[in-house]
Amino acid sequence: MGALLENSKQHLRPTFFNSAFHLIPTQPISRIYTNYSKFSYNYWEYDAVQKKYLRYSDVNDTVDEQGQVYAPHIDVLTGEQLSAENVVVLLIPHLFKNAFDRADQLFDIQLVGTGSAFAFIDGQMYKVFWRRDQLDQPLQLFDKNNNPLSLKPGETYYQVLNSESTTKLNGLNISFNFVIPPRVLTPTPTEPKPSATPRKHK
């Protein structure tokens, strides 16, 4: 109950926002595809007029990428298509706490430490690193020389994938394909055989 009554100001590190970006982009990207599974896939498309990314989501299940069908992802509360000024793809290890979680594919995603990331701003891609050394602090993005990336003021959408996921470039499009870590079956322990009961000597 004490935590619910606590309303003091949190001391959070800043997230950098700036209309002018100081890092050099890797290359222009128009569409950002993410394939989690045949049941879940989406893409973001940069709209140069609105200067933001518009989200399109899956319509039906598919067997391969050839059968994917998309439609605008509509917010049921506003009736408007989801959009964001920044789209950030984070590559984070997906771990299992025990053999039961591994069998059921229950991931333990610890967003602490550092790892690779891709940031998309104004139709440009930035290859960066995410960093977060405390659970109660927001993550920050840096380039390889430890220079911070300033996000564009507005909404930021984070997509989380396993660090083993694959990336494919095709012109102005980039595709991220989620890869489930190998599921190693835990061998069933061999049941001990009861020892023979010794005969009593008469």
Helices and strands as residue ranges (DSSP letters): H 2-5, E 27-28, E 31-37, E 40-47, E 52-58, G 65-67, E 70-72, E 83-84, E 86-92, E 94-95, H 99-104, E 108-109, E 113-121, E 124-132, E 140-142, E 156-162, E 166-170, E 173-177
